[in-house]
Amino acid sequence: MEQEPLTSAQAQILSAIRVRVERSEAAPSYRDLCAQFGWASTGTARDHLQALARKGYITLGGGRARQIRLVESPLAVARVRLLGHVVAGRPEVAVELPDGEVTVPASWLGRGRHFALRVVGDSMINAAIIDGDTVIVREQPGALDGEIVVATVGGETTVKRLRLDGGNIRLMPENAAFAPIDVREEDFRIHGVVVAVMRSLVPQPTTSRQTRERRSHTVSQQESARHG
């Protein structure tokens, strides 16, 4: 029987329990979970554990956290919000329209909130991110040098590799057909770091918006070549 997908928080709790089991440690208590996840009430820990038990991922002996038992499962999954698309090309006006959810392996999600975006464009093909992929993004305001980020530059949003060199910030494409983007810190905002990529091998229908974007991109390349 297929298990019900987890929320992001539930996936994180299940991962914490698994880590203890793999270390042959006792299962976490309610207070352990509160300390780890910053909750003020043990009732929050109890509610999450009861939800995990109801969905079939753990069993609770007498309702006590110390009597948690993992239920073996081929794959624990979680739901992540799908928020429209992001351009892997020249930055464009962000599209952040809630578009349902996607289901991902729970092991992909660490701590924190996550969201998903569909990729339009091919500036990141050498990082194995292609047009039509869905990227899973950990929501955070900063990133390390070399990480792939979803960021807004001057009010427009893109997915690129972040490069930090002293006080200089650059967003680097992974496709020689695209130029790096030099960033001024005051016009720059990171929304999160890409932690996973999902891809369907079944051809997906092209939306009219995507068709317009590709045509616009082709025209832009032709104009750039014409003006040298």
C-alpha positions as a Markdown table, in Angstrom:
| # | Residue | x | y | z |
|---|---|---|---|---|
| 1 | Met | 0.0 | 0.0 | 0.0 |
| 2 | Glu | 1.4 | 3.4 | -1.0 |
| 3 | Gln | 2.1 | 5.7 | 2.0 |
| 4 | Glu | 0.7 | 9.2 | 2.1 |
| 5 | Pro | 3.3 | 11.9 | 1.2 |
| 6 | Leu | 4.9 | 13.9 | 4.0 |
| 7 | Thr | 5.0 | 17.6 | 4.6 |
| 8 | Ser | 8.4 | 19.2 | 4.6 |
| 9 | Ala | 8.5 | 19.3 | 8.5 |
| 10 | Gln | 7.4 | 15.7 | 8.8 |
| 11 | Ala | 10.1 | 14.7 | 6.3 |
| 12 | Gln | 12.7 | 16.5 | 8.5 |
| 13 | Ile | 11.5 | 14.8 | 11.7 |
| 14 | Leu | 11.5 | 11.3 | 10.0 |
| 15 | Ser | 15.1 | 12.0 | 8.8 |
| 16 | Ala | 16.1 | 12.9 | 12.4 |
| 17 | Ile | 14.6 | 9.7 | 13.7 |
| 18 | Arg | 16.4 | 7.7 | 11.1 |
| 19 | Val | 19.8 | 9.3 | 11.9 |
| 20 | Arg | 19.4 | 8.1 | 15.6 |
| 21 | Val | 18.4 | 4.6 | 14.5 |
| 22 | Glu | 21.4 | 4.3 | 12.2 |
| 23 | Arg | 23.6 | 5.4 | 15.1 |
| 24 | Ser | 21.9 | 2.8 | 17.4 |
| 25 | Glu | 20.8 | 5.6 | 19.7 |
| 26 | Ala | 17.5 | 5.9 | 21.5 |
| 27 | Ala | 14.7 | 7.5 | 19.6 |
| 28 | Pro | 14.3 | 11.3 | 20.3 |
| 29 | Ser | 12.0 | 12.5 | 23.1 |
| 30 | Tyr | 9.5 | 15.2 | 22.6 |
| 31 | Arg | 11.9 | 17.6 | 24.3 |
| 32 | Asp | 14.8 | 16.4 | 22.0 |
| 33 | Leu | 12.7 | 17.3 | 19.0 |
| 34 | Cys | 11.6 | 20.6 | 20.4 |
| 35 | Ala | 15.3 | 21.5 | 21.0 |
| 36 | Gln | 16.3 | 20.4 | 17.5 |
| 37 | Phe | 13.6 | 22.1 | 15.6 |
| 38 | Gly | 13.0 | 25.2 | 17.8 |
| 39 | Trp | 9.5 | 24.4 | 19.0 |
| 40 | Ala | 8.2 | 25.9 | 22.2 |
| 41 | Ser | 5.7 | 23.2 | 23.0 |
| 42 | Thr | 6.1 | 19.4 | 23.3 |
| 43 | Gly | 2.6 | 19.2 | 21.9 |
| 44 | Thr | 4.0 | 20.3 | 18.5 |
| 45 | Ala | 6.4 | 17.3 | 18.6 |
| 46 | Arg | 3.6 | 15.0 | 19.6 |
| 47 | Asp | 1.3 | 16.2 | 16.8 |
| 48 | His | 4.0 | 15.6 | 14.2 |
| 49 | Leu | 4.8 | 12.2 | 15.5 |
| 50 | Gln | 1.2 | 11.2 | 15.5 |
| 51 | Ala | 0.9 | 12.4 | 11.9 |
| 52 | Leu | 3.9 | 10.2 | 10.9 |
| 53 | Ala | 2.3 | 7.3 | 12.7 |
| 54 | Arg | -1.1 | 7.9 | 11.0 |
| 55 | Lys | 0.6 | 8.0 | 7.6 |
| 56 | Gly | 2.4 | 4.7 | 8.3 |
| 57 | Tyr | 6.0 | 5.8 | 8.6 |
| 58 | Ile | 6.5 | 5.0 | 12.3 |
| 59 | Thr | 4.7 | 3.3 | 15.2 |
| 60 | Leu | 4.2 | 4.8 | 18.7 |
| 61 | Gly | 4.2 | 2.5 | 21.7 |
| 62 | Gly | 1.7 | 3.9 | 24.1 |
| 63 | Gly | 2.1 | 7.4 | 22.6 |
| 64 | Arg | 5.6 | 8.0 | 24.1 |
| 65 | Ala | 8.2 | 9.4 | 21.8 |
| 66 | Arg | 10.9 | 7.1 | 23.3 |
| 67 | Gln | 9.0 | 4.1 | 22.0 |
| 68 | Ile | 9.1 | 5.2 | 18.3 |
| 69 | Arg | 9.6 | 2.4 | 15.8 |
| 70 | Leu | 10.4 | 3.0 | 12.1 |
| 71 | Val | 8.2 | 1.2 | 9.6 |
| 72 | Glu | 10.3 | 0.0 | 6.7 |
| 73 | Ser | 9.3 | 1.7 | 3.4 |
| 74 | Pro | 10.8 | 1.5 | -0.1 |
| 75 | Leu | 10.7 | 5.3 | -0.3 |
| 76 | Ala | 9.5 | 8.0 | 2.0 |
| 77 | Val | 8.1 | 11.0 | 0.0 |
| 78 | Ala | 7.2 | 14.6 | 0.8 |
| 79 | Arg | 5.2 | 17.3 | -0.9 |
| 80 | Val | 6.8 | 20.6 | -2.0 |
| 81 | Arg | 5.0 | 23.7 | -3.2 |
| 82 | Leu | 5.3 | 24.4 | -7.0 |
| 83 | Leu | 5.5 | 28.1 | -7.6 |
| 84 | Gly | 5.3 | 28.7 | -11.3 |
| 85 | His | 8.5 | 28.8 | -13.4 |
| 86 | Val | 12.0 | 30.3 | -13.4 |
| 87 | Val | 14.0 | 31.3 | -16.4 |
| 88 | Ala | 17.4 | 29.6 | -17.1 |
| 89 | Gly | 18.5 | 32.3 | -19.6 |
| 90 | Arg | 18.4 | 36.0 | -19.3 |
| 91 | Pro | 16.6 | 37.2 | -16.2 |
| 92 | Glu | 13.0 | 37.9 | -16.7 |
| 93 | Val | 10.1 | 39.0 | -14.5 |
| 94 | Ala | 9.4 | 36.4 | -11.9 |
| 95 | Val | 6.3 | 34.2 | -12.1 |
| 96 | Glu | 5.3 | 33.2 | -8.6 |
| 97 | Leu | 1.9 | 31.6 | -9.0 |
| 98 | Pro | 1.0 | 28.7 | -6.7 |
| 99 | Asp | 0.7 | 25.8 | -9.1 |
| 100 | Gly | 0.0 | 22.9 | -6.7 |
| 101 | Glu | 2.6 | 20.6 | -5.3 |
| 102 | Val | 5.2 | 18.1 | -6.5 |
| 103 | Thr | 6.1 | 14.9 | -4.6 |
| 104 | Val | 9.8 | 14.2 | -4.0 |
| 105 | Pro | 11.8 | 11.7 | -2.0 |
| 106 | Ala | 11.9 | 12.9 | 1.6 |
| 107 | Ser | 15.6 | 12.3 | 1.7 |
| 108 | Trp | 16.1 | 15.2 | -0.7 |
| 109 | Leu | 14.9 | 17.7 | 2.0 |
| 110 | Gly | 17.0 | 18.9 | 4.8 |
| 111 | Arg | 16.0 | 21.4 | 7.4 |
| 112 | Gly | 14.0 | 24.5 | 6.4 |
| 113 | Arg | 11.3 | 25.3 | 3.9 |
| 114 | His | 11.4 | 24.2 | 0.3 |
| 115 | Phe | 9.7 | 25.1 | -3.0 |
| 116 | Ala | 9.8 | 23.9 | -6.6 |
| 117 | Leu | 10.0 | 25.8 | -9.9 |
| 118 | Arg | 9.8 | 24.6 | -13.5 |
| 119 | Val | 12.8 | 25.7 | -15.6 |
| 120 | Val | 12.4 | 27.5 | -18.9 |
| 121 | Gly | 15.5 | 28.0 | -21.0 |
| 122 | Asp | 18.9 | 26.3 | -21.5 |
| 123 | Ser | 21.5 | 28.5 | -19.8 |
| 124 | Met | 22.3 | 25.8 | -17.2 |
| 125 | Ile | 22.6 | 22.7 | -19.4 |
| 126 | Asn | 26.1 | 22.0 | -18.4 |
| 127 | Ala | 24.9 | 21.7 | -14.8 |
| 128 | Ala | 22.4 | 19.1 | -15.9 |
| 129 | Ile | 19.5 | 21.5 | -15.6 |
| 130 | Ile | 17.5 | 21.7 | -18.9 |
| 131 | Asp | 14.4 | 23.3 | -20.3 |
| 132 | Gly | 11.3 | 21.6 | -18.7 |
| 133 | Asp | 13.1 | 20.4 | -15.6 |
| 134 | Thr | 11.7 | 21.0 | -12.1 |
| 135 | Val | 14.2 | 22.3 | -9.6 |
| 136 | Ile | 13.7 | 21.8 | -5.8 |
| 137 | Val | 14.9 | 24.8 | -3.9 |
| 138 | Arg | 15.8 | 25.2 | -0.2 |
| 139 | Glu | 14.4 | 28.6 | 0.8 |
| 140 | Gln | 17.2 | 30.8 | 2.3 |
| 141 | Pro | 18.5 | 34.4 | 1.9 |
| 142 | Gly | 22.1 | 33.6 | 1.3 |
| 143 | Ala | 24.4 | 31.0 | -0.4 |
| 144 | Leu | 28.0 | 29.9 | -0.7 |
| 145 | Asp | 30.3 | 30.4 | -3.6 |
| 146 | Gly | 29.6 | 27.8 | -6.3 |
| 147 | Glu | 26.1 | 27.0 | -5.3 |
| 148 | Ile | 23.2 | 27.1 | -7.8 |
| 149 | Val | 20.7 | 29.7 | -6.7 |
| 150 | Val | 17.4 | 31.2 | -7.6 |
| 151 | Ala | 17.9 | 34.9 | -7.4 |
| 152 | Thr | 16.3 | 38.2 | -8.4 |
| 153 | Val | 18.5 | 40.8 | -10.1 |
| 154 | Gly | 16.9 | 44.3 | -10.6 |
| 155 | Gly | 13.4 | 42.9 | -10.2 |
| 156 | Glu | 13.9 | 39.9 | -12.5 |
| 157 | Thr | 14.5 | 36.3 | -11.5 |
| 158 | Thr | 16.8 | 33.6 | -12.9 |
| 159 | Val | 18.6 | 30.4 | -11.9 |
| 160 | Lys | 22.4 | 30.6 | -12.1 |
| 161 | Arg | 25.6 | 29.5 | -10.3 |
| 162 | Leu | 26.7 | 32.0 | -7.7 |
| 163 | Arg | 30.3 | 33.2 | -7.8 |
| 164 | Leu | 31.7 | 35.4 | -5.0 |
| 165 | Asp | 35.1 | 37.0 | -5.4 |
| 166 | Gly | 35.9 | 39.5 | -2.6 |
| 167 | Gly | 33.2 | 42.1 | -2.9 |
| 168 | Asn | 32.2 | 41.1 | -6.5 |
| 169 | Ile | 29.1 | 39.0 | -7.1 |
| 170 | Arg | 28.5 | 37.2 | -10.4 |
| 171 | Leu | 25.7 | 34.9 | -11.6 |
| 172 | Met | 27.3 | 32.4 | -14.0 |
| 173 | Pro | 25.5 | 30.4 | -16.7 |
| 174 | Glu | 26.5 | 26.8 | -17.5 |
| 175 | Asn | 26.2 | 27.4 | -21.2 |
| 176 | Ala | 28.8 | 29.2 | -23.3 |
| 177 | Ala | 26.1 | 30.9 | -25.3 |
| 178 | Phe | 25.1 | 33.0 | -22.3 |
| 179 | Ala | 27.1 | 35.8 | -20.6 |
| 180 | Pro | 27.8 | 36.1 | -16.9 |
| 181 | Ile | 25.7 | 38.6 | -15.0 |
| 182 | Asp | 27.6 | 41.1 | -12.8 |
| 183 | Val | 25.5 | 42.0 | -9.8 |
| 184 | Arg | 25.2 | 45.0 | -7.6 |
| 185 | Glu | 24.4 | 43.9 | -4.0 |
| 186 | Glu | 21.6 | 46.5 | -3.6 |
| 187 | Asp | 19.8 | 45.1 | -6.7 |
| 188 | Phe | 20.2 | 41.4 | -5.7 |
| 189 | Arg | 18.2 | 39.0 | -3.7 |
| 190 | Ile | 18.7 | 35.2 | -3.2 |
| 191 | His | 15.5 | 33.2 | -2.8 |
| 192 | Gly | 17.1 | 29.8 | -2.2 |
| 193 | Val | 19.6 | 27.2 | -3.3 |
| 194 | Val | 18.8 | 24.4 | -5.7 |
| 195 | Val | 19.1 | 21.0 | -3.9 |
| 196 | Ala | 17.6 | 18.6 | -6.5 |
| 197 | Val | 16.4 | 18.4 | -10.1 |
| 198 | Met | 13.5 | 16.4 | -11.4 |
| 199 | Arg | 13.0 | 15.5 | -15.0 |
| 200 | Ser | 10.3 | 13.7 | -17.0 |
| 201 | Leu | 11.3 | 11.7 | -20.0 |
| 202 | Val | 7.8 | 12.0 | -21.4 |
| 203 | Pro | 7.6 | 15.0 | -23.8 |
| 204 | Gln | 5.6 | 17.8 | -22.2 |
| 205 | Pro | 3.3 | 20.2 | -24.1 |
| 206 | Thr | 4.8 | 23.6 | -24.7 |
| 207 | Thr | 2.7 | 26.5 | -23.3 |
| 208 | Ser | 2.1 | 29.6 | -25.4 |
| 209 | Arg | 4.1 | 31.5 | -22.8 |
| 210 | Gln | 7.1 | 29.2 | -23.2 |
| 211 | Thr | 6.9 | 29.5 | -27.0 |
| 212 | Arg | 6.9 | 33.3 | -26.7 |
| 213 | Glu | 9.9 | 33.2 | -24.4 |
| 214 | Arg | 11.9 | 31.0 | -26.7 |
| 215 | Arg | 11.1 | 33.2 | -29.7 |
| 216 | Ser | 12.1 | 36.3 | -27.7 |
| 217 | His | 15.3 | 34.6 | -26.7 |
| 218 | Thr | 16.1 | 33.7 | -30.3 |
| 219 | Val | 15.4 | 37.2 | -31.5 |
| 220 | Ser | 17.6 | 38.6 | -28.7 |
| 221 | Gln | 20.5 | 36.3 | -29.8 |
| 222 | Gln | 20.0 | 37.3 | -33.4 |
| 223 | Glu | 20.0 | 41.0 | -32.5 |
| 224 | Ser | 23.2 | 40.5 | -30.4 |
| 225 | Ala | 24.9 | 38.8 | -33.3 |
| 226 | Arg | 23.8 | 41.5 | -35.7 |
| 227 | His | 25.2 | 44.3 | -33.6 |
| 228 | Gly | 28.3 | 42.4 | -32.7 |
